[in-house]
Amino acid sequence: MGFEEATPIQAQSIPVALTGQDVLGQAQTGTGKTAAFGIPLIDRTDMESNDIQALVITPTRELAIQVAEELNRIGQVKRVKALPIYGGQDINRQIRSLKKKPQIIVGTPGRLQDHMRRRTIRLQSIHMVVLDEADEMLQMGFVEEIEAILSEIPEEHQTLLFSATMPRDIRALADKFMKNPVEIKTKTKEMTIPTIEQHYIELAGGQKFDTMCHLLDIDSPELAIVFGRTKKRVDELAEGLNKRGYSAEGIHGDLSQARRDTVIRRFKEGTIDIMVATDVAARGLDISGVTHVYNFDIPQDPESYVHRIGRTGRAGKTGIAMTLVTSREIGLLRNIERVTKKKMVRKSIPTFNEVMVGQQKQAVESLLTVVAENKTRNYVETAERLLEDIDSVTLLAAALKMITKEPDTTTVKITEDHGGGFPRKQRSSGDRGRGGRNRRGKTEFKRSKNGKSFRDKGKRKSKV
């Protein structure tokens, strides 16, 4: 598969997992966690059995698909089959696939429960369970679903839990469902990857789009991800970038699964250069070759920032992360710096001359590529005739002018965003007190001691 040496989380987890012990593993995204649990999982699969033997639970559809693909690659020689199960795909199609007797199921909590209720997935033969990106699942409110699924699995099984962070909720889950787990922690002193250059530009909200376009012209990224805060924002950014001649598509939760799969596939293949995304793409997607990440909107919590920029600088390669921030969002940026223990480098808004230099550099590279490919034979005669009347420097300058892309000033309207500002103190998912959020995202207020007004599941009550 091209692996030359194990990553730290793999080197420490695989030997322990092969012994059948429970593992509580902490490592940042992009450090090879899938192989860390996938290799022992494949190794311990009994090919004589037609039952489902292992279950991998993931927070998102995209991650379920990606993990299943990776497990199928790892297990292809042994002929182990892993099947992704997720919402948004026809359940009858999944039932037909289940009849082919896969040994491993990789699924999202909600769809797994659907199959359990239909009895199309039975868990009585499961001997290995993996919780991947456990902190994300709990943050998304899946704790009840996970507990319900784990309670249906036979007591004698091995549990491998992997998470980028280890909050109290994860510890509580481990205490409840794991037996003396071996804790493996490969978290570095800095939360962010050292190979990623982190920059920010402070500017007015109305300058963001033009500035980002200028950065794209200067940086000329091979593959870039632009993160927006909302679905509407992503749609507007993708449309605006295409209006200005960039190859971009958006991805967010309102798109059909088929459409999301298409965008991700086109981005992986390099058919599009820029993917605009909400945080749905910040976790789990393993896309090699992403050179730049642009935070059009700064995330409200440091963990989201870490996962966003972790899309680049993977497998030891370098990457660049640029965050556009307004003056009212500086508090968010300082909070990220404090938590990640990493200072971002302040950059100034790029000038028109800097943009032109960047574009001319691209034009020169394009010319040199054509020269290197040696496909100019049909143009030599014409070039020689032109050189009889025009000096070579003037002629080359004219050619460069023609192929240099000048900044596009097509008017693009991006709705002003009011989601910035310093976040409130985060509560753990176990703290559902006054002002907390319930699992389905509705605000719930308990009645105050003095009997004043309160809100219950989003409905405002009159004052007493």
N, C-alpha and C positions, 0 to 999 in steps of 0.2 A: 504493500500500500504506500510505500515511500517513506515510512517512518524510519528514522535512523537511530533515535534514542528516545527514551521515555521522558515525558515532562515530569516535574516534581510530584504533582498530584498522582500521576500514573505510577511512578516508581514506588511511592509509599502506599498507595491504595491496593494495587493489584495483588501483591503477595498476601496481604491481610485478607482480602475478599476471597481469595482462592481457598483459604482455610475454613470458610463458612461462617466467620465472625461478622457481626454487624459493624458497619463503617459509618461514621459521621464525618464527612469530608467537607472542608471549606477551602475554596479556591476561586479566584476571579474568573469571569467569563473569558472564553478563548484560551484556556490553559489545558484543554484536552480532557475534560471531565467525561465526555461520552465514551472514549476508549477506556478510561479509568474504571468505569463500571461495566462497559460493554465486553471487554476481553474476558473477565471472570464469568460474566453471565453466559457468554457463548461456550466457554470452556466447561461449565457445569451443566450444560443442556444435554439431556438424555435423548438421543436420536431414535431409540426404540419405542419411545412413548408418543402417542398422538394427542396428548393433552396439552393445554396451555400451561407452561412451566414457570414463566417469568412475566412480571408486569412492570412496566415503566410508566410512571405518571408524570406528565409535563404540564406546565401552565397554559401553553398556547398551541394552536393548530400547527403553526409553522415549525415550532420546535418538535412536535410529535412527528411530523413528516421527516424532518432532518435527522432526528435520532434513529428512526426506523431505517432510513436509507443507510446511515452509518453502520448500524448493526447488521444489515444485510451484506454490506461490503466486508465487514469483519468476519461474518459467518458463512461467506459464500463457499469456501472449500469444504467446510463441515456440512453445508447445505441446511443451515439453520434459517428459518423464515421468521421475520419480524413484520407485523402488520400494524400500520398506524390507524387509530380509531379516534375520530374527532368530529365535533359539531360542524355543520355547514356542508357536509358530504351526505349523499343519500344513504340512509341507514340500511336500506335493503341491499344496496351494493356491498356494504360492509358485512352484512349477514352472509352473502354469497361468498365473500372472501374468507370469512371465518370457517366455512365448510371445507376449505383447503387445508385445515389443521395447522395453523402457524404455531410455533413453539413459544413465541414472545409477542405480547401485545404492548404497544406503545400508545397511550391514550391520554386525552384530557379528562378531568374529573367528571364533568357533566355527561359527556357521551358514554363514558364507562358505566356510569350509573344507569343510563338508559338501557344499555345492553344487559346489565345485571337484572333489571326489572323484567326485561323480556326473556331472561334466562338464555340469551344467545351467547353470553359469556359466563362461564362458571369458574369459580376461583378455588375449587376444592383441591386442585393439583398444583397450585402455585407454591414454589419453594424459594423463589427469590423476588423481592420487591425493590424497585428503585424509585426514589423521589428525586426528580431532577429539577433544579432551580426552585428548591423548596421555599425560599424566602419570597420569591415572586408569587408562588401559588397562594401563600398565606396573605400577602399584600392584596391580592385580587379577591380575597374573601372565600377561598375554597377550603377552609379548615374543616368545616362540617362534612363536606363531601369526601375529603381525604380520610377523615376518621371513620366515616360510614363504610368506605371501601376497605380500609385496613382491618376493620372489625370482622369482615366477611372472610378474610384469608385465614387458612389453618394456622394454628399457633406455632407449629414447628416450621418456621421459614426464616430466611436471611433477609435483613433490610439494609439497603445502602442508601443513605441520604446525602445529597450533595447540594451545597448552597454557597452563594457568593458571600453572604453575610450570615451571622449567627445570632439573631435577636432572641429575646426570651421565648417568643412563641415557638420557635424552632426547637429550643431546648425542651420546652414542655411536651411537644410532639414526640421528641426522641425519648424522653422519660416514660411516656405512656406506651409507646409501641416498639421500642428497641430494647434488646437484651445486652447490657454491658458493652455498648458500642466502643470500638477503638476510634478515638478522635484523631483525625489527621488534618493538620492546618498548614497550608502553604502560602497563606496570605503574606504579602510583602509589607514592609514598613509603610510604603506609600500605597494607597488604594489604586492609584492609576499606574498604567504601564509606562516604564521609563523611556521606551522607544517612541512615545507619542509626544510631539511638540504641542504645547497648549498655549493658545493665544486668545486674546479678546480685544474687541473694539468697542469703545463707549461712543454712542451716537444717539441721535433722535430717532424715534420709531419710524418716522416717515422716510428716513435715509436707508433703512435696512435693506430693502430690495435692490436698489441701485448698487449699494455697497457690496452685497453678496454677488451680484452679477460681475462687478469689477474684480472681485476676488477669484471668481471662476475663470475670468479671462486671464488673470495674472498667473494663477496656480496651474491652470490646464490639467485638472485631475484626471487620472485614468478612470477611476470609479469613485463617485462621491455620494454620500448620504446627507441630505438636508433634513433636519428635524424641526417640525412645527408643533405647536402646543395642541391644536385642535384639528378635527377632521376638515372643517371648513377652511382652516388656514392651509392645510396640506393641499386641498383642491385648488385654492387660489394660487399658491406658489407653483404647483406643477403647471397650471395653465399659463401663468405669467412667464415662466422659464421657457416654455415652448413658443410663446409669442415672440420671445427675443432670440429664438434660433437655437436654443439648447435642446438636447435630447433627454427629456425627463418624464417620469411617470410617478404618480402618487400611490401610496398604500396606507390604508387605515381600516378600522374595524367594520365600517359600513359596506365595504366592497364584498362581493361574493367570494367564496373560497377559490373558485376557479379563476376569477380575475386576479386575486392576490397571488395565486400560484404562477400565473402568466407573467405578472410584473417581476416577481422574484426571479423566475427563470430567465427572462430577458435581461435583467440586470446582471445575473451571474454570467450569462453568455457574452455580455458586453454590447448587446444590441442597443441598450440605453446606457448613457453615461452617468445619469443622476437619478437617484431614487429619493423622493420626498416622502417622509414618513412621520407618523405619530410614534409614541413610545412602544407601540405594538411590535416594531421592528428592532427595538433596542436590545431585546433579550433573545438569546438562543440562535439567531440566524447566523450561520457560519458561511460567510461569503468572502472568499479569498480575494485579495487584490484591491480592497477599498483603501485608497490613498488619503482621502480627506473626509472629515466629518464637519459639517457646518451646523451649529446650533442657532437657527434663525430666531428661535425663542429659547431663552435659558430655562432649563427645567427647575421645578420648585424644590426638589430635594437632591442632595448630593449623590445618592445611590443611582438615581436615574441618569445623572450626568456621567457617572463612571461607566454605566452599561452602554450609554450612547457612544461615548468616544472609544469604548472597547471594540467597536466594529472595525476600527483601523488599528494599525500597529500589531497585527496578529502574527503568531508564529515567528517572532523575532524580527519582523520587518518594521520599518519606520512608518510613522503616520503623522498627520497634522490635524489638530482639532481647533476650530475657530468658533468662538462664541460672540454673537452680537448682543450687546446689552445696553439698555437705556439707563439713564441716571437713577431712576427709581428702582432699578433691578440690581444695583451694585451690592446691596445687602445680600441678595441671593448668591452672587458671585463670591463674595467674601466668605460666606458660610461654606460654599463648596471648597474653597481653598483651605479653610480651617479643618474640615473633615478629611479631605484627601491629603493634607500636609504637602500640598504642591501649589506653588505660586504660578499663576498664569502670566504670560508676558503680554504687556499692553502694546497694541499696535495702533498706528494712526489710520484714519480713513484713506484708502488708496487714492492717489491723484490720477488725473487723465493721462499724464505722461507715463506714470508707472503702468497703467493699463496698456498703453501703446507699446511700451518696451516688452511687456509680457506677450502681447500678440505678435510682435515682430520676431521674438524668440521662437514662437511656435511656427511662424512662416519659414524661418531659416531651417528649423528642424525638418519641416516638410520637404523643403528643397533638397536637403542633404540625404533624406531617405530615398527620394527619387534617384539621386545620383548613385547612391549605394546599390540600388536595385538594378542599375545599368539598363534602364528601359527608355533611353532618350534617343536611340538610333534614328527614328523617323523624324526627329526634330533638328538634327544637326545641321542639315543643309539650310533650313530656314534661319537658324541662329547665325550661321556664317554670313548669310546675306545681310542680316540686320547689323552685324558687327562692322560691315563695310561702311555704313553710314553713321552708326551711333557707337560711342565708346562703351566699353564693357561695364564700367561702374554705373553709368546712367541706365543702361539696359537692365542690369541686375536689380537696381533700385526700383525701376518700374515694375519688374516682375514681383518683387517683394511687396510693393504697394498693392498690387492686384490680389495677392493671396493673403494679405494681412486683414484679419477681421477687425473692423473698427467698432468701438462700443455702440451697441444698439440702444437707442433711446425711445423705443416704442413705449407708449404710456401703459402702465400696468397698475391696477388698483388693488391694493392689499388692505383688507378691512383692519382698522386699528384694533389691537388686542389689549384687553384690560385685565389679563390674567396674571400680570407680573406682580411684583411686590414681595415682601418678605413673608414666608409661609408661617402659619400658626404652628405652635408646638405639636409635633406628631404624637398621636396616641397609639398604643399597641392595639392589635385587633381584639385583645381580651378586655380592653377598657372601653366599655360602651356607655360611659356616663353622660352627663349633661353635655350636649354639643358634639357627641360622637357620631360616627356613621355606622349604620347597620350593614349587614352583608350585601344587601341589594342596593346600597348607595343612597338610601333615604335618610334624611336627617331626623334624629329622634332626640327630643329633650325631655328629661324627667321633670316632674312637677317640683318647683322650688319650695323651700320650706315655708316661705311667707304666702304661698298659695297664689302667686301671681301667674301671669300667662305662661303657657307652655305650648310646644308644638309636638304633635304625635304623628309620625310617619308622613310628614310633609303637609298635613292639614293644620291650618292655623286655628287655634281655639280662642274664643273671646276671653277678655279679662274677667276674672272672678271678683 
